[in-house]
Each structure stands twice: as C-alpha cells, then as structure tokens.
C-alpha cells in the first residue's frame, strides 16, 4: 500500500507502530502510534495519493525532518 511506503519512507525514524485495520467492503483505517490518522469508514472514500503522508505531517511531524534529510 502506498500510504505505508510514504509514511515509513519519510518517518521511519519516529514512527513506532503503523497499523492498517481492515474491514468489510474495502474499508480500512490507518493508525499511527495508537492514533487514528485516516479512516475510509468515516470519510467514505479511499485516501488520495499522498494524503495520508500529508495528514501525518500536519498532525505529527512539526519540526521533524524526513528520514535521510
């Protein structure tokens, strides 16, 4: 899944736990370090490319450089 690659490629040095919780009919939630980041069930849609990474950066990555920079 692209969201996992985006998150771990950019913030593997600070993310301790990344979970994708699946449900019926393609529903999934993205949970980072015990906190819900994105929910297809709540939004009724799949995340756009780069959206999960952008949400993480807006809510968790203030002042944290991306991995390798």
N, C-alpha and C positions, 0 to 999 in steps of 0.2 A: 504494500500500500504506500502510495506516495507521501501521505502525511507522516508516516513513521520515518521514512527516509529523510524528509525535510527536517523534522524535529531532531532526530538523532544525529544527522549530519551536521547540524548547526549548533546544537546544545547538549551533545552527549556528555560534556564535562560537568553539567549541572543538573541534568535530569536523572533522578534516582530510579524512577519507576514509570513506565509507559504501558498503558493497557488500552486495548480495543475491546469493548464489550459488545458482543453481537446479540441480535435479537431476530425475530421473525421478519420476513419480507425485506431483508437488506438493511434493517435498522442497526445502527451501531453508535456507540458513544466513545469518545476519546477522553481518557482520563490520564492526567499527568501528575505524578507525585500525590495521588489521592484526591485530586480536584478535577471535577468535570470541566473539560475545555470546549468540547463540541458535542452536540447531540443531534443526530439525524432525526430521532424521535421527536424532539422539541421543535426543530426547525422545519421538519417535513421535507427535507432535501439533502442531497449529498453536499459535502463541502466542495467549494470551488478549488481549483489548483492553487496551492499556496495559502489558502485561507486558514488552515489550522496553524501553520507556522506563524502567520501574521497575528492570529489571536494570542498565541503563546508570547510573541514579542510584545504585544500591547499589555498583557496582563502579568507577565512573569520576568521579562528579560531587561527591564530598565537597568542600564548601566553594565550589562553583561555582554561582553564581546562574543561573537560567534566563534565556535571552535576553529582553531587554526589561524586566527587573525590576531 
